[in-house]
Amino acid sequence: MQQLFKTKSLVSVPTQPLSQRTIEQSYRINSPTNLTLNIFNPGASPKALIAYYVKDSTGAQYANSNWPGPTIPPAIAISVNILIDGRGFTFQTGMSYTVTIIDSTYDQFTFTTS
């Protein structure tokens, strides 16, 4: 069963102007190993996503540092699937997760689901 949740918190790198940040609009837990983020790029240039890191509320972490992620065009929102292997933890409804996404310029975007 798919569940759609609005995020309650969003953390972005504070040194970036708003036009360079990405904004998470919502998320959905699709399965114990698949989380979808709906991300908006409010900037004037595309964001090529190259890596992500997921941490659960106990501190367990999953890293995908060689991710051929999508490129988010300017002023566009897209859905991004975040997959984990399920060994350290799994996605569960009602739990909090922090997802850090790295783009090709090594800017970090951190999203917290709750």
Stockholm file with secondary structure:
# STOCKHOLM 1.0

chainA/1-114         MQQLFKTKSLVSVPTQPLSQRTIEQSYRINSPTNLTLNIFNPGASPKALIAYYVKDSTGAQYANSNWPGPTIPPAIAISVNILIDGRGFTFQTGMSYTVTIIDSTYDQFTFTTS
#=GR chainA/1-114 SS CCEEECCSEEEECTTSCGGGCCEEEEEEEEETTEEEEEEEECSSSCEEEEEEEEEETTSCEEEESSCCCCEECTTEEEEEEEECCSSSCCCCTTCCEEEEEEETTCCEEEEEEC
#=GC SS_cons         CCEEECCSEEEECTTSCGGGCCEEEEEEEEETTEEEEEEEECSSSCEEEEEEEEEETTSCEEEESSCCCCEECTTEEEEEEEECCSSSCCCCTTCCEEEEEEETTCCEEEEEEC
//
